[in-house]
């Protein structure tokens, strides 16, 4: 663990247009091993990912892309 420190990464997401899109991105990111929680904002077009352990940015990006969206 990281000595109690949490890692938070913010991803800029392109292609979301509704709450269904938000849910799809949220679900895809939550399925990644090491992700503690996800907060997706349609308005800001971002996903704030809180991690339990370090996760490579490319793994998070692939999860979003596999869900049908782009990481800018």
mmCIF file of the C-alpha atoms, coordinates in Angstrom:
data_MODEL
# 
_entry.id   MODEL 
# 
loop_
_atom_site.group_PDB 
_atom_site.id 
_atom_site.type_symbol 
_atom_site.label_atom_id 
_atom_site.label_alt_id 
_atom_site.label_comp_id 
_atom_site.label_asym_id 
_atom_site.label_entity_id 
_atom_site.label_seq_id 
_atom_site.pdbx_PDB_ins_code 
_atom_site.Cartn_x 
_atom_site.Cartn_y 
_atom_site.Cartn_z 
_atom_site.occupancy 
_atom_site.B_iso_or_equiv 
_atom_site.pdbx_formal_charge 
_atom_site.auth_seq_id 
_atom_site.auth_comp_id 
_atom_site.auth_asym_id 
_atom_site.auth_atom_id 
_atom_site.pdbx_PDB_model_num 
ATOM 1  C CA . UNK A 1 1  ? 0.000   0.000  0.000   1.00 0.00 ? 1  UNK A CA 1 
ATOM 2  C CA . UNK A 1 2  ? 1.080   3.623  -0.233  1.00 0.00 ? 2  UNK A CA 1 
ATOM 3  C CA . UNK A 1 3  ? 1.381   4.402  3.462   1.00 0.00 ? 3  UNK A CA 1 
ATOM 4  C CA . UNK A 1 4  ? -2.220  5.579  3.597   1.00 0.00 ? 4  UNK A CA 1 
ATOM 5  C CA . UNK A 1 5  ? -1.783  7.983  0.697   1.00 0.00 ? 5  UNK A CA 1 
ATOM 6  C CA . UNK A 1 6  ? -4.297  7.592  -2.057  1.00 0.00 ? 6  UNK A CA 1 
ATOM 7  C CA . UNK A 1 7  ? -3.468  8.095  -5.686  1.00 0.00 ? 7  UNK A CA 1 
ATOM 8  C CA . UNK A 1 8  ? -5.959  10.103 -7.713  1.00 0.00 ? 8  UNK A CA 1 
ATOM 9  C CA . UNK A 1 9  ? -5.709  10.354 -11.486 1.00 0.00 ? 9  UNK A CA 1 
ATOM 10 C CA . UNK A 1 10 ? -7.883  12.563 -13.666 1.00 0.00 ? 10 UNK A CA 1 
ATOM 11 C CA . UNK A 1 11 ? -8.626  11.503 -17.224 1.00 0.00 ? 11 UNK A CA 1 
ATOM 12 C CA . UNK A 1 12 ? -10.098 13.770 -19.897 1.00 0.00 ? 12 UNK A CA 1 
ATOM 13 C CA . UNK A 1 13 ? -12.794 11.781 -21.713 1.00 0.00 ? 13 UNK A CA 1 
ATOM 14 C CA . UNK A 1 14 ? -14.072 12.564 -25.211 1.00 0.00 ? 14 UNK A CA 1 
ATOM 15 C CA . UNK A 1 15 ? -17.307 11.248 -26.684 1.00 0.00 ? 15 UNK A CA 1 
ATOM 16 C CA . UNK A 1 16 ? -19.636 11.255 -23.671 1.00 0.00 ? 16 UNK A CA 1 
ATOM 17 C CA . UNK A 1 17 ? -22.998 12.867 -24.366 1.00 0.00 ? 17 UNK A CA 1 
ATOM 18 C CA . UNK A 1 18 ? -25.413 11.539 -21.726 1.00 0.00 ? 18 UNK A CA 1 
ATOM 19 C CA . UNK A 1 19 ? -25.683 9.879  -18.323 1.00 0.00 ? 19 UNK A CA 1 
ATOM 20 C CA . UNK A 1 20 ? -25.630 6.448  -19.991 1.00 0.00 ? 20 UNK A CA 1 
ATOM 21 C CA . UNK A 1 21 ? -22.155 7.320  -21.320 1.00 0.00 ? 21 UNK A CA 1 
ATOM 22 C CA . UNK A 1 22 ? -21.066 8.382  -17.824 1.00 0.00 ? 22 UNK A CA 1 
ATOM 23 C CA . UNK A 1 23 ? -22.251 5.080  -16.357 1.00 0.00 ? 23 UNK A CA 1 
ATOM 24 C CA . UNK A 1 24 ? -20.505 3.087  -19.084 1.00 0.00 ? 24 UNK A CA 1 
ATOM 25 C CA . UNK A 1 25 ? -17.156 4.846  -18.468 1.00 0.00 ? 25 UNK A CA 1 
ATOM 26 C CA . UNK A 1 26 ? -17.594 4.545  -14.701 1.00 0.00 ? 26 UNK A CA 1 
ATOM 27 C CA . UNK A 1 27 ? -18.292 0.806  -14.924 1.00 0.00 ? 27 UNK A CA 1 
ATOM 28 C CA . UNK A 1 28 ? -15.352 0.178  -17.274 1.00 0.00 ? 28 UNK A CA 1 
ATOM 29 C CA . UNK A 1 29 ? -12.909 1.969  -14.957 1.00 0.00 ? 29 UNK A CA 1 
ATOM 30 C CA . UNK A 1 30 ? -14.255 0.298  -11.795 1.00 0.00 ? 30 UNK A CA 1 
ATOM 31 C CA . UNK A 1 31 ? -13.510 -3.098 -13.347 1.00 0.00 ? 31 UNK A CA 1 
ATOM 32 C CA . UNK A 1 32 ? -9.774  -2.296 -13.556 1.00 0.00 ? 32 UNK A CA 1 
ATOM 33 C CA . UNK A 1 33 ? -7.759  -4.078 -10.851 1.00 0.00 ? 33 UNK A CA 1 
ATOM 34 C CA . UNK A 1 34 ? -6.483  -1.560 -8.310  1.00 0.00 ? 34 UNK A CA 1 
ATOM 35 C CA . UNK A 1 35 ? -9.252  1.024  -8.781  1.00 0.00 ? 35 UNK A CA 1 
ATOM 36 C CA . UNK A 1 36 ? -10.937 2.039  -5.530  1.00 0.00 ? 36 UNK A CA 1 
ATOM 37 C CA . UNK A 1 37 ? -13.528 4.496  -6.833  1.00 0.00 ? 37 UNK A CA 1 
ATOM 38 C CA . UNK A 1 38 ? -14.476 6.510  -9.905  1.00 0.00 ? 38 UNK A CA 1 
ATOM 39 C CA . UNK A 1 39 ? -16.255 9.850  -10.287 1.00 0.00 ? 39 UNK A CA 1 
ATOM 40 C CA . UNK A 1 40 ? -17.191 10.763 -13.862 1.00 0.00 ? 40 UNK A CA 1 
ATOM 41 C CA . UNK A 1 41 ? -18.350 14.272 -14.795 1.00 0.00 ? 41 UNK A CA 1 
ATOM 42 C CA . UNK A 1 42 ? -20.315 14.715 -18.011 1.00 0.00 ? 42 UNK A CA 1 
ATOM 43 C CA . UNK A 1 43 ? -20.112 18.497 -17.649 1.00 0.00 ? 43 UNK A CA 1 
ATOM 44 C CA . UNK A 1 44 ? -16.312 18.570 -17.279 1.00 0.00 ? 44 UNK A CA 1 
ATOM 45 C CA . UNK A 1 45 ? -15.757 15.522 -19.501 1.00 0.00 ? 45 UNK A CA 1 
ATOM 46 C CA . UNK A 1 46 ? -13.461 14.001 -16.880 1.00 0.00 ? 46 UNK A CA 1 
ATOM 47 C CA . UNK A 1 47 ? -13.088 10.849 -14.830 1.00 0.00 ? 47 UNK A CA 1 
ATOM 48 C CA . UNK A 1 48 ? -11.468 11.117 -11.408 1.00 0.00 ? 48 UNK A CA 1 
ATOM 49 C CA . UNK A 1 49 ? -10.054 7.706  -10.533 1.00 0.00 ? 49 UNK A CA 1 
ATOM 50 C CA . UNK A 1 50 ? -8.973  6.905  -6.961  1.00 0.00 ? 50 UNK A CA 1 
ATOM 51 C CA . UNK A 1 51 ? -6.569  3.972  -6.811  1.00 0.00 ? 51 UNK A CA 1 
ATOM 52 C CA . UNK A 1 52 ? -5.780  1.398  -4.116  1.00 0.00 ? 52 UNK A CA 1 
ATOM 53 C CA . UNK A 1 53 ? -2.482  0.646  -5.844  1.00 0.00 ? 53 UNK A CA 1 
ATOM 54 C CA . UNK A 1 54 ? -0.541  2.141  -8.731  1.00 0.00 ? 54 UNK A CA 1 
ATOM 55 C CA . UNK A 1 55 ? -2.198  1.454  -12.078 1.00 0.00 ? 55 UNK A CA 1 
ATOM 56 C CA . UNK A 1 56 ? -0.508  2.337  -15.363 1.00 0.00 ? 56 UNK A CA 1 
ATOM 57 C CA . UNK A 1 57 ? -2.194  5.170  -17.272 1.00 0.00 ? 57 UNK A CA 1 
ATOM 58 C CA . UNK A 1 58 ? -2.348  2.982  -20.392 1.00 0.00 ? 58 UNK A CA 1 
ATOM 59 C CA . UNK A 1 59 ? -4.447  0.393  -18.534 1.00 0.00 ? 59 UNK A CA 1 
ATOM 60 C CA . UNK A 1 60 ? -6.979  3.073  -17.560 1.00 0.00 ? 60 UNK A CA 1 
ATOM 61 C CA . UNK A 1 61 ? -6.937  4.508  -21.089 1.00 0.00 ? 61 UNK A CA 1 
ATOM 62 C CA . UNK A 1 62 ? -7.561  1.061  -22.615 1.00 0.00 ? 62 UNK A CA 1 
ATOM 63 C CA . UNK A 1 63 ? -10.554 0.481  -20.312 1.00 0.00 ? 63 UNK A CA 1 
ATOM 64 C CA . UNK A 1 64 ? -12.117 3.771  -21.476 1.00 0.00 ? 64 UNK A CA 1 
ATOM 65 C CA . UNK A 1 65 ? -11.356 3.047  -25.129 1.00 0.00 ? 65 UNK A CA 1 
ATOM 66 C CA . UNK A 1 66 ? -12.778 -0.487 -24.865 1.00 0.00 ? 66 UNK A CA 1 
ATOM 67 C CA . UNK A 1 67 ? -15.986 1.119  -23.562 1.00 0.00 ? 67 UNK A CA 1 
ATOM 68 C CA . UNK A 1 68 ? -16.145 3.201  -26.771 1.00 0.00 ? 68 UNK A CA 1 
ATOM 69 C CA . UNK A 1 69 ? -14.722 6.551  -25.642 1.00 0.00 ? 69 UNK A CA 1 
ATOM 70 C CA . UNK A 1 70 ? -11.463 8.450  -26.068 1.00 0.00 ? 70 UNK A CA 1 
ATOM 71 C CA . UNK A 1 71 ? -8.966  9.685  -23.499 1.00 0.00 ? 71 UNK A CA 1 
ATOM 72 C CA . UNK A 1 72 ? -7.791  13.131 -24.623 1.00 0.00 ? 72 UNK A CA 1 
# 
